[in-house]
Amino acid sequence: MRSPVRGLPPSDGDKVSDNTPLLQDAPQAEVAPVCCSVRYNLAVLSFFGFFVLYALRVNLSVALVDMVDSNTTSADNKTSKECAEHSTSNQVLHNQTIPGGYVASKVGGKLLLGFGILGTAVFTLFTPIAADFGVGALIVLRALEGLGEGVTFPAMHAMWSSWSPPLERSKLLSISYAGAQLGTVISLPLSGIICFYMNWTYVFYFFGIVGIIWFVLWIWLVSDTPETHRTISHQEKEYIRSSLKNQLSSQKSVPWVPMLKSLPLWAIVVAHFSYNWSFYTLLTLLPTYMKEILRFNVQANGFLSAVPYFGCWLCMILSGQAADHLRAKWNFSTICVRRVFSLIGMIGPAVFLVAAGFIGCDYSLAVAFLTISTTLGGFCSSGFSINHLDIAPSYAGILLGITNTFATIPGMVGPVIAKSLTPENTIREWQTVFWIAAAINVFGAIFFTLFAKGEVQNWALDDRHGHRS
């Protein structure tokens, strides 16, 4: 048997000490092979699901340029004159989210995630029609898409609570959620190509149809739990069940009061909020920064806007592998891995985000720094982003719904503040925007490091342990 993993002394609120092996007192079933396994098939399918989701999410940011150009003859934008002109660019729109974890616990993550993406895809198909009716109809349609998008991450977390063995958790979830980054990488330039060679309406038709095709595969091949899957092997089913045996609760009611009083939960909330401030600063304002300060043309902006997210995608995949390797082979405690990866994924981007504001008009260096900043953020996928499953796997979807609700505030407030801070679009004004995002990121990293936990909390378990029926 492995020696105990390293970590902090257990606190009064901890049911399972972080100083003990993850699977203590649980029957040690033989590890099921990775190749052709159902759990990794789920990771790949969900990867493509989030790929489609983010493609649907950002396609408007590119198509909007042609949509506006087809209805206007002049622009009123105030563009910085500090750097030599390369041309104009586009802007990126952000998404809204709602807590979907509770709904997932009632109807199942499979249906909630599936219909969430299907609804977004169907509404996307109607975007050209809504645009013909005017801005109001388009805003309503995008708001409805946001409702579908908002439940997807909590629904997926709820599914992983039953599918991810603790020592494979970082790998499985990083694969799953990395689809979001690759969806951004592919859809930004691809949408620009479709607009250039065809028509902006085909952007919405193409990605909408892809979303519907994914939904059919998802409903056909996926189940909410290993017990209900039709083709899973007995070895893999027993491996997953035994690894989660002492981590899941069988109680039907949700322990709302102790949950909301849990400091480890609020550590995730603060980290998620802080990280998203920088993320939304990049997602919504990176193309604007390129337009107003670096002044790229549309085609160049489409590809260069995608480069940082490619780096983040690659980092997510590799960090997931590294995190579980440290836990399984080097006996690092869960909380140690979560803290280290969160610190790298939050303080690292803060440093390069600030540095990007001090290189003047050197657009190649600016893109490099912004790419490094976004890439390092990928470490958080194996840090606070999946800590919900560590502290309360039975309620992971609900916890993510809670943290996601707070984490959407930066998406609404951040761009407004950034806009108010950059009335003249000067480099100095943008430095202030980057400084604020970096400071918030550092604060979140420190707060999470001080108060996060890596073990199942007392309130997330009941008196008799066992896999949920």
VEXBAVEX-725723 format. One record per residue (C-alpha): residue number from 1; x, y, z. Coordinates in pm, whole numbers. Layout:
% VEXBAVEX-725723
r nr:NUM	east:X	north:Y	up:Z $
...
//
This chain:
% VEXBAVEX-725723
r nr:1	east:0	north:0	up:0 $
r nr:2	east:121	north:354	up:-71 $
r nr:3	east:259	north:563	up:207 $
r nr:4	east:29	north:842	up:325 $
r nr:5	east:23	north:1144	up:104 $
r nr:6	east:156	north:1472	up:227 $
r nr:7	east:-76	north:1752	up:331 $
r nr:8	east:-208	north:1966	up:612 $
r nr:9	east:-340	north:1833	up:945 $
r nr:10	east:-710	north:1755	up:939 $
r nr:11	east:-947	north:2017	up:1068 $
r nr:12	east:-1263	north:1965	up:1266 $
r nr:13	east:-1478	north:2000	up:959 $
r nr:14	east:-1291	north:1740	up:757 $
r nr:15	east:-1442	north:1395	up:727 $
r nr:16	east:-1154	north:1246	up:531 $
r nr:17	east:-808	north:1370	up:623 $
r nr:18	east:-585	north:1500	up:350 $
r nr:19	east:-301	north:1313	up:517 $
r nr:20	east:-454	north:975	up:435 $
r nr:21	east:-469	north:788	up:107 $
r nr:22	east:-760	north:890	up:-114 $
r nr:23	east:-915	north:545	up:-117 $
r nr:24	east:-868	north:452	up:248 $
r nr:25	east:-1101	north:176	up:368 $
r nr:26	east:-1237	north:131	up:14 $
r nr:27	east:-1203	north:-201	up:-169 $
r nr:28	east:-913	north:-169	up:-411 $
r nr:29	east:-1054	north:-281	up:-744 $
r nr:30	east:-814	north:-333	up:-1030 $
r nr:31	east:-757	north:-16	up:-1231 $
r nr:32	east:-955	north:-36	up:-1553 $
r nr:33	east:-759	north:28	up:-1876 $
r nr:34	east:-772	north:375	up:-2023 $
r nr:35	east:-792	north:268	up:-2388 $
r nr:36	east:-1151	north:244	up:-2513 $
r nr:37	east:-1285	north:298	up:-2161 $
r nr:38	east:-1629	north:448	up:-2115 $
r nr:39	east:-1506	north:716	up:-1874 $
r nr:40	east:-1255	north:846	up:-2129 $
r nr:41	east:-1514	north:823	up:-2405 $
r nr:42	east:-1728	north:1049	up:-2186 $
r nr:43	east:-1435	north:1289	up:-2154 $
r nr:44	east:-1390	north:1301	up:-2533 $
r nr:45	east:-1762	north:1348	up:-2603 $
r nr:46	east:-1789	north:1624	up:-2346 $
r nr:47	east:-1474	north:1777	up:-2495 $
r nr:48	east:-1652	north:1812	up:-2828 $
r nr:49	east:-1963	north:1934	up:-2649 $
r nr:50	east:-1775	north:2225	up:-2495 $
r nr:51	east:-1597	north:2276	up:-2826 $
r nr:52	east:-1936	north:2329	up:-2991 $
r nr:53	east:-2060	north:2540	up:-2701 $
r nr:54	east:-1777	north:2789	up:-2722 $
r nr:55	east:-1788	north:2793	up:-3100 $
r nr:56	east:-2154	north:2893	up:-3069 $
r nr:57	east:-2055	north:3143	up:-2802 $
r nr:58	east:-1792	north:3340	up:-2994 $
r nr:59	east:-1918	north:3315	up:-3353 $
r nr:60	east:-2120	north:3636	up:-3316 $
r nr:61	east:-1803	north:3826	up:-3223 $
r nr:62	east:-1666	north:3769	up:-3573 $
r nr:63	east:-1989	north:3775	up:-3771 $
r nr:64	east:-2093	north:4095	up:-3596 $
r nr:65	east:-1834	north:4289	up:-3797 $
r nr:66	east:-1999	north:4194	up:-4127 $
r nr:67	east:-2347	north:4231	up:-3975 $
r nr:68	east:-2270	north:4589	up:-3876 $
r nr:69	east:-2080	north:4672	up:-4195 $
r nr:70	east:-2379	north:4561	up:-4402 $
r nr:71	east:-2601	north:4814	up:-4225 $
r nr:72	east:-2368	north:5111	up:-4171 $
r nr:73	east:-2154	north:5328	up:-4392 $
r nr:74	east:-1929	north:5494	up:-4138 $
r nr:75	east:-1772	north:5424	up:-3800 $
r nr:76	east:-1766	north:5640	up:-3493 $
r nr:77	east:-1503	north:5447	up:-3302 $
r nr:78	east:-1229	north:5648	up:-3135 $
r nr:79	east:-910	north:5466	up:-3230 $
r nr:80	east:-573	north:5526	up:-3068 $
r nr:81	east:-314	north:5703	up:-3283 $
r nr:82	east:-22	north:5591	up:-3065 $
r nr:83	east:69	north:5293	up:-3285 $
r nr:84	east:102	north:5267	up:-3661 $
r nr:85	east:-219	north:5146	up:-3822 $
r nr:86	east:-250	north:4785	up:-3940 $
r nr:87	east:-629	north:4800	up:-3990 $
r nr:88	east:-947	north:4733	up:-3791 $
r nr:89	east:-1075	north:4443	up:-3588 $
r nr:90	east:-1371	north:4288	up:-3414 $
r nr:91	east:-1508	north:4262	up:-3063 $
r nr:92	east:-1594	north:3956	up:-2861 $
r nr:93	east:-1918	north:3904	up:-2677 $
r nr:94	east:-1937	north:3723	up:-2345 $
r nr:95	east:-2185	north:3475	up:-2209 $
r nr:96	east:-2409	north:3469	up:-1903 $
r nr:97	east:-2463	north:3172	up:-1676 $
r nr:98	east:-2711	north:3052	up:-1411 $
r nr:99	east:-2676	north:2791	up:-1137 $
r nr:100	east:-2767	north:2460	up:-1299 $
r nr:101	east:-2622	north:2212	up:-1051 $
r nr:102	east:-2943	north:2169	up:-852 $
r nr:103	east:-3141	north:2095	up:-1167 $
r nr:104	east:-2871	north:1848	up:-1275 $
r nr:105	east:-2905	north:1664	up:-944 $
r nr:106	east:-3276	north:1619	up:-1014 $
r nr:107	east:-3298	north:1545	up:-1387 $
r nr:108	east:-2943	north:1422	up:-1450 $
r nr:109	east:-2643	north:1595	up:-1602 $
r nr:110	east:-2675	north:1409	up:-1931 $
r nr:111	east:-3010	north:1561	up:-2025 $
r nr:112	east:-2933	north:1904	up:-1883 $
r nr:113	east:-2601	north:1935	up:-2065 $
r nr:114	east:-2740	north:1783	up:-2384 $
r nr:115	east:-3047	north:2001	up:-2407 $
r nr:116	east:-2850	north:2306	up:-2293 $
r nr:117	east:-2618	north:2278	up:-2592 $
r nr:118	east:-2902	north:2172	up:-2824 $
r nr:119	east:-3104	north:2479	up:-2725 $
r nr:120	east:-2804	north:2701	up:-2788 $
r nr:121	east:-2752	north:2539	up:-3129 $
r nr:122	east:-3117	north:2576	up:-3233 $
r nr:123	east:-3130	north:2941	up:-3124 $
r nr:124	east:-2808	north:3001	up:-3316 $
r nr:125	east:-2980	north:2880	up:-3634 $
r nr:126	east:-3241	north:3153	up:-3585 $
r nr:127	east:-2984	north:3431	up:-3537 $
r nr:128	east:-3003	north:3561	up:-3899 $
r nr:129	east:-3382	north:3583	up:-3871 $
r nr:130	east:-3358	north:3762	up:-3536 $
r nr:131	east:-3106	north:4006	up:-3686 $
r nr:132	east:-3361	north:4098	up:-3953 $
r nr:133	east:-3606	north:4197	up:-3680 $
r nr:134	east:-3355	north:4427	up:-3517 $
r nr:135	east:-3121	north:4460	up:-3222 $
r nr:136	east:-3390	north:4388	up:-2963 $
r nr:137	east:-3478	north:4049	up:-3110 $
r nr:138	east:-3109	north:3960	up:-3139 $
r nr:139	east:-3045	north:4047	up:-2774 $
r nr:140	east:-3340	north:3835	up:-2660 $
r nr:141	east:-3218	north:3542	up:-2868 $
r nr:142	east:-2865	north:3565	up:-2731 $
r nr:143	east:-3006	north:3584	up:-2377 $
r nr:144	east:-3196	north:3260	up:-2440 $
r nr:145	east:-2876	north:3102	up:-2567 $
r nr:146	east:-2708	north:3215	up:-2245 $
r nr:147	east:-2965	north:3023	up:-2042 $
r nr:148	east:-2871	north:2704	up:-2224 $
r nr:149	east:-2501	north:2769	up:-2192 $
r nr:150	east:-2520	north:2853	up:-1823 $
r nr:151	east:-2623	north:2507	up:-1706 $
r nr:152	east:-2361	north:2313	up:-1899 $
r nr:153	east:-2062	north:2333	up:-1664 $
r nr:154	east:-2260	north:2249	up:-1346 $
r nr:155	east:-2428	north:1962	up:-1534 $
r nr:156	east:-2091	north:1823	up:-1640 $
r nr:157	east:-1954	north:1853	up:-1287 $
r nr:158	east:-2258	north:1661	up:-1161 $
r nr:159	east:-2185	north:1382	up:-1409 $
r nr:160	east:-1817	north:1366	up:-1317 $
r nr:161	east:-1910	north:1316	up:-952 $
r nr:162	east:-2020	north:966	up:-1054 $
r nr:163	east:-1766	north:899	up:-1329 $
r nr:164	east:-1424	north:1029	up:-1223 $
r nr:165	east:-1201	north:817	up:-997 $
r nr:166	east:-1016	north:1057	up:-762 $
r nr:167	east:-671	north:978	up:-901 $
r nr:168	east:-791	north:1038	up:-1259 $
r nr:169	east:-1000	north:1344	up:-1182 $
r nr:170	east:-759	north:1607	up:-1311 $
r nr:171	east:-697	north:1422	up:-1637 $
r nr:172	east:-1062	north:1352	up:-1713 $
r nr:173	east:-1189	north:1699	up:-1632 $
r nr:174	east:-905	north:1879	up:-1807 $
r nr:175	east:-976	north:1681	up:-2124 $
r nr:176	east:-1346	north:1750	up:-2091 $
r nr:177	east:-1328	north:2127	up:-2036 $
r nr:178	east:-1035	north:2186	up:-2273 $
r nr:179	east:-1288	north:2165	up:-2555 $
r nr:180	east:-1398	north:2516	up:-2463 $
r nr:181	east:-1056	north:2657	up:-2541 $
r nr:182	east:-1014	north:2467	up:-2867 $
r nr:183	east:-1364	north:2572	up:-2970 $
r nr:184	east:-1251	north:2933	up:-2934 $
r nr:185	east:-929	north:2862	up:-3124 $
r nr:186	east:-1104	north:2704	up:-3422 $
r nr:187	east:-1420	north:2912	up:-3438 $
r nr:188	east:-1254	north:3256	up:-3440 $
r nr:189	east:-1056	north:3211	up:-3763 $
r nr:190	east:-1310	north:2972	up:-3917 $
r nr:191	east:-1591	north:3221	up:-3867 $
r nr:192	east:-1378	north:3487	up:-4031 $
r nr:193	east:-1311	north:3261	up:-4329 $
r nr:194	east:-1681	north:3177	up:-4368 $
r nr:195	east:-1772	north:3547	up:-4354 $
r nr:196	east:-1504	north:3634	up:-4608 $
r nr:197	east:-1575	north:3365	up:-4867 $
r nr:198	east:-1947	north:3311	up:-4814 $
r nr:199	east:-2183	north:3517	up:-4601 $
r nr:200	east:-2212	north:3595	up:-4230 $
r nr:201	east:-2539	north:3401	up:-4205 $
r nr:202	east:-2358	north:3076	up:-4284 $
r nr:203	east:-2152	north:3114	up:-3965 $
r nr:204	east:-2465	north:3053	up:-3758 $
r nr:205	east:-2602	north:2780	up:-3985 $
r nr:206	east:-2276	north:2585	up:-3983 $
r nr:207	east:-2215	north:2586	up:-3608 $
r nr:208	east:-2583	north:2534	up:-3531 $
r nr:209	east:-2597	north:2216	up:-3740 $
r nr:210	east:-2274	north:2089	up:-3582 $
r nr:211	east:-2434	north:2138	up:-3240 $
r nr:212	east:-2738	north:1931	up:-3335 $
r nr:213	east:-2519	north:1648	up:-3467 $
r nr:214	east:-2325	north:1645	up:-3139 $
r nr:215	east:-2652	north:1627	up:-2940 $
r nr:216	east:-2760	north:1312	up:-3124 $
r nr:217	east:-2428	north:1140	up:-3044 $
r nr:218	east:-2442	north:1256	up:-2682 $
r nr:219	east:-2790	north:1117	up:-2617 $
r nr:220	east:-2704	north:790	up:-2791 $
r nr:221	east:-2369	north:717	up:-2626 $
r nr:222	east:-2375	north:870	up:-2276 $
r nr:223	east:-2532	north:773	up:-1942 $
r nr:224	east:-2554	north:964	up:-1615 $
r nr:225	east:-2384	north:694	up:-1408 $
r nr:226	east:-2173	north:381	up:-1464 $
r nr:227	east:-2463	north:170	up:-1333 $
r nr:228	east:-2694	north:281	up:-1613 $
r nr:229	east:-2445	north:259	up:-1900 $
r nr:230	east:-2528	north:-17	up:-2147 $
r nr:231	east:-2181	north:-117	up:-2267 $
r nr:232	east:-1946	north:-48	up:-1975 $
r nr:233	east:-1732	north:-344	up:-1868 $
r nr:234	east:-1777	north:-496	up:-1524 $
r nr:235	east:-1411	north:-423	up:-1443 $
r nr:236	east:-1443	north:-52	up:-1519 $
r nr:237	east:-1774	north:-21	up:-1337 $
r nr:238	east:-1632	north:-179	up:-1022 $
r nr:239	east:-1316	north:30	up:-1045 $
r nr:240	east:-1515	north:355	up:-1055 $
r nr:241	east:-1759	north:246	up:-784 $
r nr:242	east:-1489	north:131	up:-542 $
r nr:243	east:-1278	north:444	up:-592 $
r nr:244	east:-1578	north:665	up:-503 $
r nr:245	east:-1728	north:446	up:-233 $
r nr:246	east:-1638	north:661	up:69 $
r nr:247	east:-1674	north:996	up:-110 $
r nr:248	east:-2040	north:1007	up:-207 $
r nr:249	east:-2347	north:1076	up:3 $
r nr:250	east:-2671	north:881	up:-12 $
r nr:251	east:-2885	north:1148	up:153 $
r nr:252	east:-3152	north:1293	up:-72 $
r nr:253	east:-3176	north:1644	up:70 $
r nr:254	east:-2916	north:1910	up:-3 $
r nr:255	east:-2735	north:2042	up:309 $
r nr:256	east:-2775	north:2406	up:206 $
r nr:257	east:-2689	north:2572	up:538 $
r nr:258	east:-2361	north:2394	up:614 $
r nr:259	east:-2274	north:2412	up:246 $
r nr:260	east:-2311	north:2790	up:233 $
r nr:261	east:-2121	north:2826	up:561 $
r nr:262	east:-1828	north:2623	up:430 $
r nr:263	east:-1510	north:2832	up:400 $
r nr:264	east:-1353	north:2596	up:142 $
r nr:265	east:-1651	north:2666	up:-85 $
r nr:266	east:-1599	north:3041	up:-53 $
r nr:267	east:-1231	north:2993	up:-126 $
r nr:268	east:-1336	north:2850	up:-463 $
r nr:269	east:-1586	north:3133	up:-513 $
r nr:270	east:-1318	north:3399	up:-461 $
r nr:271	east:-1069	north:3218	up:-684 $
r nr:272	east:-1329	north:3163	up:-958 $
r nr:273	east:-1440	north:3527	up:-944 $
r nr:274	east:-1081	north:3653	up:-955 $
r nr:275	east:-974	north:3425	up:-1237 $
r nr:276	east:-1276	north:3515	up:-1447 $
r nr:277	east:-1201	north:3884	up:-1410 $
r nr:278	east:-878	north:3832	up:-1603 $
r nr:279	east:-1038	north:3574	up:-1833 $
r nr:280	east:-1320	north:3806	up:-1937 $
r nr:281	east:-1077	north:4096	up:-1966 $
r nr:282	east:-893	north:3889	up:-2227 $
r nr:283	east:-1200	north:3731	up:-2389 $
r nr:284	east:-1396	north:4050	up:-2437 $
r nr:285	east:-1120	north:4309	up:-2463 $
r nr:286	east:-823	north:4135	up:-2627 $
r nr:287	east:-964	north:4194	up:-2979 $
r nr:288	east:-1051	north:4551	up:-2878 $
r nr:289	east:-695	north:4606	up:-2754 $
r nr:290	east:-564	north:4475	up:-3084 $
r nr:291	east:-799	north:4704	up:-3269 $
r nr:292	east:-759	north:5025	up:-3078 $
r nr:293	east:-392	north:5000	up:-2978 $
r nr:294	east:-216	north:4746	up:-3202 $
r nr:295	east:-458	north:4802	up:-3495 $
r nr:296	east:-462	north:4472	up:-3682 $
r nr:297	east:-675	north:4383	up:-3983 $
r nr:298	east:-972	north:4149	up:-3944 $
r nr:299	east:-808	north:3833	up:-4075 $
r nr:300	east:-491	north:3879	up:-3869 $
r nr:301	east:-699	north:3952	up:-3560 $
r nr:302	east:-904	north:3637	up:-3604 $
r nr:303	east:-596	north:3416	up:-3595 $
r nr:304	east:-400	north:3611	up:-3335 $
r nr:305	east:-702	north:3626	up:-3103 $
r nr:306	east:-715	north:3247	up:-3120 $
r nr:307	east:-346	north:3188	up:-3039 $
r nr:308	east:-378	north:3252	up:-2661 $
r nr:309	east:-663	north:3003	up:-2633 $
r nr:310	east:-466	north:2740	up:-2818 $
r nr:311	east:-195	north:2781	up:-2556 $
r nr:312	east:-454	north:2751	up:-2279 $
r nr:313	east:-599	north:2437	up:-2438 $
r nr:314	east:-257	north:2274	up:-2455 $
r nr:315	east:-177	north:2375	up:-2097 $
r nr:316	east:-505	north:2232	up:-1968 $
r nr:317	east:-438	north:1893	up:-2125 $
r nr:318	east:-79	north:1875	up:-2000 $
r nr:319	east:-152	north:2012	up:-1651 $
r nr:320	east:-427	north:1754	up:-1601 $
r nr:321	east:-181	north:1477	up:-1676 $
r nr:322	east:82	north:1633	up:-1450 $
r nr:323	east:-157	north:1688	up:-1158 $
r nr:324	east:-274	north:1328	up:-1142 $
r nr:325	east:82	north:1203	up:-1193 $
r nr:326	east:195	north:1404	up:-889 $
r nr:327	east:-89	north:1260	up:-682 $
r nr:328	east:-65	north:898	up:-795 $
r nr:329	east:310	north:851	up:-844 $
r nr:330	east:469	north:1110	up:-618 $
r nr:331	east:210	north:1092	up:-337 $
r nr:332	east:139	north:1464	up:-337 $
r nr:333	east:-173	north:1549	up:-138 $
r nr:334	east:-479	north:1673	up:-324 $
r nr:335	east:-473	north:2014	up:-156 $
r nr:336	east:-104	north:2061	up:-234 $
r nr:337	east:-166	north:2000	up:-604 $
r nr:338	east:-474	north:2224	up:-612 $
r nr:339	east:-290	north:2509	up:-440 $
r nr:340	east:24	north:2491	up:-651 $
r nr:341	east:-164	north:2470	up:-980 $
r nr:342	east:-397	north:2756	up:-880 $
r nr:343	east:-102	north:2977	up:-782 $
r nr:344	east:72	north:2913	up:-1114 $
r nr:345	east:-253	north:2956	up:-1308 $
r nr:346	east:-341	north:3288	up:-1143 $
r nr:347	east:-21	north:3468	up:-1047 $
r nr:348	east:159	north:3368	up:-1367 $
r nr:349	east:-105	north:3528	up:-1593 $
r nr:350	east:-112	north:3836	up:-1369 $
r nr:351	east:259	north:3898	up:-1425 $
r nr:352	east:245	north:3869	up:-1803 $
r nr:353	east:-83	north:4058	up:-1827 $
r nr:354	east:80	north:4357	up:-1660 $
r nr:355	east:393	north:4317	up:-1870 $
r nr:356	east:181	north:4327	up:-2188 $
r nr:357	east:85	north:4683	up:-2108 $
r nr:358	east:445	north:4805	up:-2095 $
r nr:359	east:582	north:4704	up:-2433 $
r nr:360	east:442	north:4996	up:-2629 $
r nr:361	east:356	north:4927	up:-2992 $
r nr:362	east:554	north:4605	up:-3022 $
r nr:363	east:253	north:4401	up:-3126 $
r nr:364	east:447	north:4075	up:-3158 $
r nr:365	east:567	north:4100	up:-2797 $
r nr:366	east:221	north:4204	up:-2681 $
r nr:367	east:64	north:3899	up:-2844 $
r nr:368	east:338	north:3680	up:-2694 $
r nr:369	east:277	north:3812	up:-2340 $
r nr:370	east:-99	north:3785	up:-2371 $
r nr:371	east:-59	north:3432	up:-2507 $
r nr:372	east:163	north:3331	up:-2215 $
r nr:373	east:-84	north:3488	up:-1972 $
r nr:374	east:-378	north:3295	up:-2112 $
r nr:375	east:-174	north:2976	up:-2146 $
r nr:376	east:-68	north:2975	up:-1780 $
r nr:377	east:-433	north:3017	up:-1685 $
r nr:378	east:-479	north:2660	up:-1806 $
r nr:379	east:-315	north:2536	up:-1484 $
r nr:380	east:-630	north:2639	up:-1297 $
r nr:381	east:-820	north:2359	up:-1470 $
r nr:382	east:-639	north:2124	up:-1229 $
r nr:383	east:-655	north:2374	up:-944 $
r nr:384	east:-960	north:2548	up:-802 $
r nr:385	east:-1170	north:2467	up:-1110 $
r nr:386	east:-1223	north:2107	up:-1005 $
r nr:387	east:-1188	north:2152	up:-628 $
r nr:388	east:-1568	north:2123	up:-602 $
r nr:389	east:-1531	north:1751	up:-667 $
r nr:390	east:-1266	north:1721	up:-396 $
r nr:391	east:-1467	north:1876	up:-114 $
r nr:392	east:-1817	north:1753	up:-202 $
r nr:393	east:-1840	north:1520	up:-503 $
r nr:394	east:-2208	north:1445	up:-439 $
r nr:395	east:-2291	north:1814	up:-469 $
r nr:396	east:-2021	north:1920	up:-715 $
r nr:397	east:-2274	north:2039	up:-973 $
r nr:398	east:-2453	north:2254	up:-716 $
r nr:399	east:-2123	north:2399	up:-591 $
r nr:400	east:-2015	north:2487	up:-943 $
r nr:401	east:-2354	north:2647	up:-1000 $
r nr:402	east:-2292	north:2865	up:-696 $
r nr:403	east:-1934	north:2960	up:-786 $
r nr:404	east:-2027	north:3012	up:-1151 $
r nr:405	east:-2300	north:3255	up:-1052 $
r nr:406	east:-2048	north:3476	up:-873 $
r nr:407	east:-1793	north:3419	up:-1148 $
r nr:408	east:-2021	north:3574	up:-1411 $
r nr:409	east:-2013	north:3910	up:-1234 $
r nr:410	east:-1673	north:3999	up:-1385 $
r nr:411	east:-1815	north:3926	up:-1729 $
r nr:412	east:-2077	north:4195	up:-1675 $
r nr:413	east:-1880	north:4444	up:-1466 $
r nr:414	east:-1524	north:4402	up:-1595 $
r nr:415	east:-1576	north:4522	up:-1954 $
r nr:416	east:-1783	north:4818	up:-1833 $
r nr:417	east:-1508	north:4926	up:-1596 $
r nr:418	east:-1245	north:4871	up:-1863 $
r nr:419	east:-1444	north:5084	up:-2107 $
r nr:420	east:-1474	north:5364	up:-1853 $
r nr:421	east:-1100	north:5350	up:-1787 $
r nr:422	east:-1006	north:5376	up:-2156 $
r nr:423	east:-1195	north:5677	up:-2294 $
r nr:424	east:-898	north:5784	up:-2509 $
r nr:425	east:-769	north:5431	up:-2579 $
r nr:426	east:-414	north:5513	up:-2478 $
r nr:427	east:-154	north:5260	up:-2371 $
r nr:428	east:-141	north:5413	up:-2022 $
r nr:429	east:-516	north:5365	up:-1982 $
r nr:430	east:-488	north:5002	up:-2085 $
r nr:431	east:-207	north:4954	up:-1835 $
r nr:432	east:-454	north:5045	up:-1562 $
r nr:433	east:-700	north:4786	up:-1692 $
r nr:434	east:-431	north:4517	up:-1685 $
r nr:435	east:-310	north:4621	up:-1337 $
r nr:436	east:-660	north:4587	up:-1192 $
r nr:437	east:-712	north:4244	up:-1346 $
r nr:438	east:-372	north:4127	up:-1221 $
r nr:439	east:-430	north:4253	up:-866 $
r nr:440	east:-766	north:4077	up:-844 $
r nr:441	east:-607	north:3756	up:-974 $
r nr:442	east:-330	north:3765	up:-713 $
r nr:443	east:-579	north:3828	up:-432 $
r nr:444	east:-789	north:3530	up:-542 $
r nr:445	east:-484	north:3305	up:-558 $
r nr:446	east:-377	north:3398	up:-205 $
r nr:447	east:-727	north:3357	up:-62 $
r nr:448	east:-766	north:3013	up:-218 $
r nr:449	east:-423	north:2904	up:-92 $
r nr:450	east:-511	north:3003	up:264 $
r nr:451	east:-860	north:2859	up:293 $
r nr:452	east:-903	north:2580	up:36 $
r nr:453	east:-929	north:2211	up:129 $
r nr:454	east:-856	north:1897	up:-66 $
r nr:455	east:-1072	north:1643	up:116 $
r nr:456	east:-1442	north:1562	up:134 $
r nr:457	east:-1607	north:1789	up:390 $
r nr:458	east:-1812	north:1661	up:682 $
r nr:459	east:-2137	north:1815	up:559 $
r nr:460	east:-2099	north:1642	up:219 $
r nr:461	east:-2122	north:1294	up:374 $
r nr:462	east:-2382	north:1116	up:581 $
r nr:463	east:-2358	north:849	up:851 $
r nr:464	east:-2351	north:554	up:613 $
r nr:465	east:-2107	north:573	up:327 $
r nr:466	east:-2178	north:422	up:-6 $
r nr:467	east:-2239	north:487	up:-368 $
r nr:468	east:-2563	north:659	up:-447 $
r nr:469	east:-2836	north:438	up:-577 $
//
